[in-house]
């Protein structure tokens, strides 16, 4: 009985210590004063689509209480994090405070893998996740270019994962492959069923058709590179058609 009583008293004592420690931490937190904001942005190939000064300005406008010396009880870090993540180029944000009173903001950017070009309106990017993003007024990056009537229609979408999955897989395939990323510079897309690849080296336009059956079509393109070009030469043909099953048409 005494042993059991000692255990109960021991547990109660530990709980009192824990409650006291939590109260001490909360008191210290309540006493902390805000100092400054520190932003860390993970670059994309040394390019920053999220501008630190612009982001800071937006935060100070949205949260006017965020001034040096204000109590942390007046600041909501979750709201600040949600505001940062509303930036179109922010993929993920982590917002937290340190013991010195600084608010730390760590930003991961979306990675553009293609740019939709329009002659009479603003361009747009396609991210690696298939999201449609605006262009950045601060920076540009060298990526695959898409143009044509079908390409321009994509800017009306929010993402390509649902209604344009095959096209997204084509763009991702080119982006992930080191050789094709360097060799294929443009996709001409007047219609969904009429996609044409333009190359960095070689004057041939590769007529892909739609974005279905990519594995088979790129096997034929590889065959053209490996077996036809070495024999006929780079400038023999102006058009290579791989849209039809089981055949390559070179003209």
C-alpha positions as CSV (number, residue, x, y, z in Angstrom):
1,X,0.0,0.0,0.0
2,X,2.8,2.4,0.9
3,X,4.6,1.5,-2.3
4,X,1.5,2.3,-4.4
5,X,1.1,5.6,-2.5
6,X,4.7,6.5,-3.2
7,X,4.2,5.8,-6.9
8,X,1.1,8.0,-7.0
9,X,2.9,10.8,-5.2
10,X,5.9,10.4,-7.5
11,X,3.7,10.7,-10.6
12,X,1.8,13.7,-9.2
13,X,5.1,15.4,-8.4
14,X,6.3,14.8,-12.0
15,X,3.1,16.2,-13.4
16,X,3.4,19.3,-11.2
17,X,6.9,19.8,-12.6
18,X,5.7,19.4,-16.1
19,X,2.8,21.8,-15.7
20,X,5.2,24.3,-14.1
21,X,7.7,23.9,-17.0
22,X,4.9,24.4,-19.6
23,X,3.7,27.5,-17.7
24,X,7.3,28.8,-17.6
25,X,7.7,28.3,-21.4
26,X,4.4,30.0,-22.1
27,X,5.3,32.9,-19.9
28,X,8.7,33.2,-21.7
29,X,6.9,33.0,-25.0
30,X,4.4,35.7,-24.0
31,X,7.3,38.0,-22.9
32,X,9.2,37.6,-26.2
33,X,9.2,40.6,-28.5
34,X,9.3,40.5,-32.3
35,X,12.6,41.6,-33.8
36,X,12.7,41.1,-37.6
37,X,11.8,38.8,-40.4
38,X,14.5,36.5,-42.0
39,X,13.6,34.9,-45.3
40,X,15.4,32.0,-46.9
41,X,14.5,31.1,-50.5
42,X,15.6,27.9,-52.1
43,X,16.7,28.9,-55.6
44,X,15.8,27.1,-58.9
45,X,19.0,26.8,-60.9
46,X,20.2,30.0,-59.1
47,X,17.0,31.8,-60.1
48,X,14.7,33.3,-57.6
49,X,11.1,33.7,-58.8
50,X,10.0,34.8,-55.4
51,X,11.5,38.3,-54.7
52,X,12.5,38.7,-51.0
53,X,11.9,42.4,-50.9
54,X,8.5,42.1,-52.6
55,X,7.4,39.3,-50.2
56,X,8.5,41.4,-47.2
57,X,6.5,44.4,-48.4
58,X,3.4,42.2,-48.9
59,X,3.7,40.8,-45.3
60,X,4.1,44.2,-43.7
61,X,1.0,45.5,-45.5
62,X,-1.0,42.4,-44.6
63,X,0.2,42.4,-41.0
64,X,0.7,46.0,-39.8
65,X,1.3,44.9,-36.2
66,X,4.5,43.1,-37.3
67,X,6.8,45.8,-36.0
68,X,10.0,45.5,-33.9
69,X,9.2,45.3,-30.2
70,X,5.6,44.0,-30.5
71,X,4.7,41.0,-28.4
72,X,4.6,37.7,-30.2
73,X,1.1,37.2,-28.7
74,X,0.0,39.8,-31.3
75,X,1.3,37.8,-34.2
76,X,-0.2,34.7,-35.8
77,X,2.5,32.6,-37.5
78,X,0.0,30.3,-39.1
79,X,-1.7,33.3,-40.9
80,X,1.7,34.6,-42.0
81,X,2.5,31.1,-43.4
82,X,-0.8,31.0,-45.3
83,X,-0.1,34.4,-46.8
84,X,3.4,33.4,-48.0
85,X,1.9,30.2,-49.6
86,X,-0.5,32.3,-51.6
87,X,2.4,33.6,-53.7
88,X,2.0,31.9,-57.1
89,X,5.6,30.7,-57.2
90,X,5.7,29.4,-53.6
91,X,5.4,25.6,-53.5
92,X,5.8,25.3,-49.7
93,X,6.6,27.6,-46.8
94,X,7.7,27.0,-43.2
95,X,7.2,29.9,-40.8
96,X,8.5,29.8,-37.2
97,X,10.2,32.0,-34.6
98,X,13.6,31.6,-32.8
99,X,14.7,32.6,-29.3
100,X,16.0,35.9,-30.5
101,X,12.6,37.1,-31.6
102,X,13.1,36.7,-35.3
103,X,10.4,35.2,-37.6
104,X,12.1,32.7,-39.9
105,X,10.5,32.0,-43.3
106,X,11.8,29.2,-45.4
107,X,10.4,29.1,-49.0
108,X,10.5,26.4,-51.6
109,X,9.7,27.6,-55.1
110,X,7.8,25.9,-57.9
111,X,10.0,24.8,-60.7
112,X,9.0,25.9,-64.2
113,X,9.7,23.3,-66.9
114,X,8.0,25.0,-69.9
115,X,6.8,28.5,-71.0
116,X,3.7,29.1,-73.0
117,X,4.4,32.0,-75.4
118,X,1.6,34.3,-76.6
119,X,2.3,37.1,-79.1
120,X,-0.4,39.5,-78.0
121,X,-0.8,38.7,-74.3
122,X,1.2,37.7,-71.2
123,X,3.1,34.4,-71.2
124,X,2.8,31.7,-68.6
125,X,4.8,28.8,-67.1
126,X,4.0,25.1,-66.5
127,X,5.5,23.8,-63.3
128,X,6.9,20.3,-62.8
129,X,3.7,19.4,-61.0
130,X,1.6,20.6,-64.0
131,X,0.4,23.9,-62.5
132,X,-0.1,26.9,-64.7
133,X,1.9,29.8,-63.3
134,X,2.2,33.5,-64.3
135,X,5.6,34.8,-65.5
136,X,7.8,36.6,-63.0
137,X,8.4,40.3,-63.5
138,X,11.8,39.8,-61.8
139,X,13.3,36.8,-63.6
140,X,13.0,34.4,-66.5
141,X,14.5,31.0,-67.1
142,X,15.5,29.0,-70.2
143,X,12.9,26.3,-70.6
144,X,11.0,24.5,-73.3
145,X,8.8,26.9,-75.3
146,X,5.2,26.1,-76.3
147,X,3.2,28.1,-78.8
148,X,0.2,27.8,-81.1
149,X,-3.5,28.0,-80.6
150,X,-3.7,24.8,-78.5
151,X,-0.8,26.0,-76.3
152,X,-2.5,29.4,-75.6
153,X,-5.7,27.6,-74.5
154,X,-3.7,26.0,-71.7
155,X,-3.4,29.3,-70.0
156,X,-7.1,29.2,-69.2
157,X,-6.5,26.1,-67.0
158,X,-5.2,26.0,-63.4
159,X,-3.4,22.7,-63.9
160,X,-2.8,20.0,-66.6
161,X,-3.1,16.9,-64.5
162,X,-6.8,16.3,-65.3
163,X,-7.7,17.2,-68.9
164,X,-4.2,17.4,-70.4
165,X,-2.4,14.5,-68.7
166,X,-0.8,13.1,-71.9
167,X,0.6,16.5,-72.8
168,X,1.9,16.9,-69.3
169,X,3.6,13.6,-69.5
170,X,5.3,14.6,-72.8
171,X,6.6,17.9,-71.3
172,X,7.8,16.0,-68.1
173,X,9.5,13.4,-70.3
174,X,11.5,16.1,-72.2
175,X,12.3,18.0,-69.0
176,X,13.6,15.0,-67.1
177,X,15.8,13.6,-70.0
178,X,19.1,15.5,-70.2
179,X,19.5,14.9,-74.0
180,X,16.0,15.8,-75.0
181,X,15.9,18.8,-72.7
182,X,18.9,20.2,-74.6
183,X,17.8,19.1,-78.1
184,X,14.1,19.9,-78.2
185,X,13.6,23.6,-77.8
186,X,10.0,24.2,-78.9
187,X,6.6,22.5,-79.1
188,X,4.4,23.9,-81.9
189,X,0.8,23.1,-81.0
190,X,-1.9,24.4,-83.2
191,X,-4.2,21.5,-82.3
192,X,-4.2,18.8,-79.6
193,X,-3.6,16.2,-82.3
194,X,-0.9,18.1,-84.1
195,X,2.2,18.6,-81.9
196,X,5.5,19.4,-83.7
197,X,8.9,19.2,-82.1
198,X,11.5,21.8,-83.1
199,X,15.2,21.0,-82.4
200,X,18.3,22.8,-81.3
201,X,20.4,20.8,-83.8
202,X,18.9,19.8,-87.2
203,X,16.4,21.5,-89.4
204,X,13.9,18.6,-89.3
205,X,10.5,19.3,-87.8
206,X,9.3,16.2,-86.0
207,X,5.6,15.6,-86.3
208,X,4.5,13.8,-83.2
209,X,0.7,14.0,-83.7
210,X,-0.9,13.8,-80.3
211,X,0.9,13.1,-77.0
212,X,-0.2,9.5,-76.7
213,X,2.1,6.4,-77.1
214,X,5.2,8.4,-76.2
215,X,7.4,5.3,-75.7
216,X,6.7,4.0,-79.2
217,X,7.1,7.4,-80.8
218,X,10.4,8.3,-79.1
219,X,11.7,4.8,-80.1
220,X,11.1,5.8,-83.7
221,X,12.7,9.2,-83.1
222,X,15.8,7.5,-81.6
223,X,15.9,5.2,-84.6
224,X,15.9,8.2,-86.9
225,X,18.8,9.7,-84.9
226,X,20.8,6.4,-84.7
227,X,20.3,4.8,-88.1
228,X,18.9,7.3,-90.6
229,X,20.8,10.5,-89.9
230,X,24.3,8.9,-89.9
231,X,23.6,7.6,-93.4
232,X,21.5,10.4,-95.0
233,X,23.0,13.4,-93.2
234,X,21.5,16.1,-90.9
235,X,20.1,18.3,-93.6
236,X,18.6,15.7,-95.9
237,X,15.1,15.9,-94.6
238,X,12.9,18.8,-93.4
239,X,10.1,16.8,-92.0
240,X,9.9,13.6,-89.9
241,X,6.6,12.1,-89.1
242,X,6.3,9.5,-86.3
243,X,2.6,9.8,-85.6
244,X,1.5,6.6,-87.3
245,X,2.0,3.2,-85.8
246,X,4.9,1.1,-87.1
247,X,6.4,3.7,-89.5
248,X,8.6,6.7,-89.9
249,X,7.9,9.1,-92.8
250,X,10.9,11.3,-93.8
251,X,10.6,14.0,-96.4
